Amino acid sequence: MNRRALLQAMAASALLGPKHATLAIHSRVYAQPSSEQTITLPRDHGVHLAFRTEWWYFTGWFTSPGVPQPFGVQITFFRSAPDVNVQNPSQFAPKQLLLAHAALALPNKGKLVHSQIARRAGSGGAYIKTTDVEVLNLTLPNWHLQTQQGEQWHCNIQTQQLGLDLRMVTTQAPWLQGAHGYSRKGPLPSQSRHYMTLPHMQCTGEVRVDGKTFPAQGLVWMDHEWSSTVLAPEAQGWDWVGLHGSNGESLMAFQIRHQNPNNPPVWTHSALRPASGQSPKQGQAEFKVLRTWKSSSTGVQYPVAQQLTAGGLRLVLEPLMDDQELDGRASTGTLYWEGAVRVKTEQGEPWGQGYLEMTGYDRPMKL
């Protein structure tokens, strides 16, 4: 570090205080999302190491000849770049963390089966890479996500709790959320992310639970997001939905809740895309609590049934089963409810199905 840079760092440290001195000199400088950045596919299905946080998220409803009821599947692979001394030469420095969650919502058994893992990239068989031939290869011990061009995806997870060997194929054009993939999550430009969706993916494969393996097929929603600042400081958490309409339409909506429950949401957004893939109808979203459920494991209460007003629609979300809380404190450090939901119109007619995600109901959400 040259003399001028050192003096600038020292001045910044004086403003930040003694405990931030090392951070000011050695911490990462993360890239920020920008509306001027163009998403290019298939390249951007891969990893974006300059940004702090990234995830590839899959949810879907599945059926199997041997299972009497539909069941839900949720899989998320995370990448996180923590604030560490970037000049540390040690190979053990956690410069990139890889984490993953998977869950099966089994209403016929009345339970949620889930598994999780966290590793430092570059150790213990954990790595992530993007090449010209293979857009994404994200691997942890017994967890694997791969795609060559973003049109076909393979996910293989084999843990003591569950097994998933799934192959997913796109059926609709990629959906760049917000303004061509630049999506706001708060009132400040820094509270944004790059965000794309692959809705209505056809999926086939095998599922293992309770020592039994059976074939399965379903419809999958996939999200890929990368950002560096997730939420406004006054945010408590979010409610988010990704919904498949029975006529091929797709609805994404979310609200960022304020820490003061008496205040309006910090931010809301919705987008309804027709099956044709034409320009989506974008606007605000309103979530209204219809029914709550309290977890016997954590004592956290979640609004598992909600009314959603978005895209000119008023829909009712009812959970496939109430207990779909995922305890991710051993990996991402969070408790959240991630659940398969049935979707009906206000008049009670079936509209579709999807997933509802709710975070920050135990404490303010921090990734």
PEPEJO-V227019 format. One record per residue. D_CENTER is the distance of its C-alpha to the mean C-alpha in whole Angstrom. Layout:
d_center=D_CENTER
d_center=D_CENTER
//
This chain:
d_center=38
d_center=41
d_center=43
d_center=41
d_center=38
d_center=39
d_center=40
d_center=37
d_center=35
d_center=38
d_center=38
d_center=34
d_center=34
d_center=37
d_center=35
d_center=32
d_center=35
d_center=36
d_center=32
d_center=30
d_center=33
d_center=32
d_center=28
d_center=30
d_center=32
d_center=29
d_center=26
d_center=23
d_center=23
d_center=20
d_center=19
d_center=18
d_center=17
d_center=20
d_center=21
d_center=24
d_center=21
d_center=21
d_center=19
d_center=21
d_center=20
d_center=20
d_center=20
d_center=16
d_center=14
d_center=15
d_center=15
d_center=15
d_center=17
d_center=19
d_center=15
d_center=14
d_center=11
d_center=9
d_center=6
d_center=6
d_center=5
d_center=8
d_center=9
d_center=13
d_center=17
d_center=19
d_center=23
d_center=25
d_center=29
d_center=30
d_center=27
d_center=29
d_center=25
d_center=22
d_center=19
d_center=16
d_center=13
d_center=10
d_center=9
d_center=6
d_center=8
d_center=8
d_center=11
d_center=13
d_center=16
d_center=18
d_center=21
d_center=24
d_center=27
d_center=27
d_center=30
d_center=30
d_center=32
d_center=31
d_center=29
d_center=27
d_center=26
d_center=22
d_center=21
d_center=18
d_center=16
d_center=14
d_center=12
d_center=11
d_center=10
d_center=12
d_center=13
d_center=16
d_center=17
d_center=21
d_center=23
d_center=26
d_center=26
d_center=24
d_center=22
d_center=18
d_center=18
d_center=16
d_center=16
d_center=14
d_center=15
d_center=16
d_center=18
d_center=20
d_center=19
d_center=23
d_center=24
d_center=24
d_center=23
d_center=20
d_center=19
d_center=17
d_center=19
d_center=20
d_center=23
d_center=25
d_center=26
d_center=22
d_center=19
d_center=17
d_center=18
d_center=16
d_center=18
d_center=18
d_center=21
d_center=20
d_center=17
d_center=17
d_center=15
d_center=17
d_center=18
d_center=21
d_center=21
d_center=17
d_center=19
d_center=19
d_center=17
d_center=18
d_center=16
d_center=18
d_center=17
d_center=21
d_center=21
d_center=23
d_center=21
d_center=20
d_center=20
d_center=18
d_center=20
d_center=18
d_center=19
d_center=17
d_center=19
d_center=18
d_center=21
d_center=20
d_center=20
d_center=17
d_center=15
d_center=15
d_center=14
d_center=16
d_center=19
d_center=19
d_center=15
d_center=16
d_center=14
d_center=15
d_center=14
d_center=17
d_center=21
d_center=21
d_center=20
d_center=19
d_center=16
d_center=14
d_center=12
d_center=12
d_center=10
d_center=11
d_center=11
d_center=13
d_center=14
d_center=17
d_center=16
d_center=19
d_center=19
d_center=21
d_center=22
d_center=23
d_center=21
d_center=23
d_center=23
d_center=27
d_center=28
d_center=28
d_center=27
d_center=27
d_center=26
d_center=23
d_center=22
d_center=19
d_center=17
d_center=13
d_center=11
d_center=9
d_center=7
d_center=7
d_center=7
d_center=10
d_center=12
d_center=14
d_center=15
d_center=12
d_center=14
d_center=18
d_center=20
d_center=21
d_center=17
d_center=17
d_center=13
d_center=11
d_center=12
d_center=10
d_center=11
d_center=11
d_center=14
d_center=17
d_center=20
d_center=23
d_center=25
d_center=22
d_center=20
d_center=17
d_center=16
d_center=13
d_center=13
d_center=12
d_center=14
d_center=14
d_center=17
d_center=20
d_center=21
d_center=24
d_center=24
d_center=27
d_center=25
d_center=24
d_center=20
d_center=19
d_center=18
d_center=17
d_center=16
d_center=16
d_center=17
d_center=19
d_center=19
d_center=22
d_center=23
d_center=25
d_center=22
d_center=24
d_center=23
d_center=21
d_center=22
d_center=20
d_center=21
d_center=20
d_center=19
d_center=20
d_center=19
d_center=22
d_center=22
d_center=24
d_center=24
d_center=23
d_center=22
d_center=23
d_center=22
d_center=25
d_center=23
d_center=22
d_center=24
d_center=21
d_center=21
d_center=18
d_center=19
d_center=18
d_center=20
d_center=20
d_center=22
d_center=20
d_center=22
d_center=20
d_center=22
d_center=25
d_center=24
d_center=24
d_center=22
d_center=22
d_center=19
d_center=20
d_center=19
d_center=20
d_center=20
d_center=20
d_center=19
d_center=16
d_center=15
d_center=13
d_center=15
d_center=13
d_center=16
d_center=17
d_center=14
d_center=12
d_center=14
d_center=13
d_center=14
d_center=11
d_center=12
d_center=10
d_center=13
d_center=14
d_center=16
d_center=20
d_center=20
d_center=24
d_center=26
d_center=28
d_center=31
d_center=29
d_center=29
d_center=26
d_center=23
d_center=21
d_center=18
d_center=14
d_center=11
d_center=11
d_center=9
d_center=11
d_center=11
d_center=14
d_center=17
d_center=18
d_center=18
d_center=17
d_center=13
d_center=14
d_center=11
//
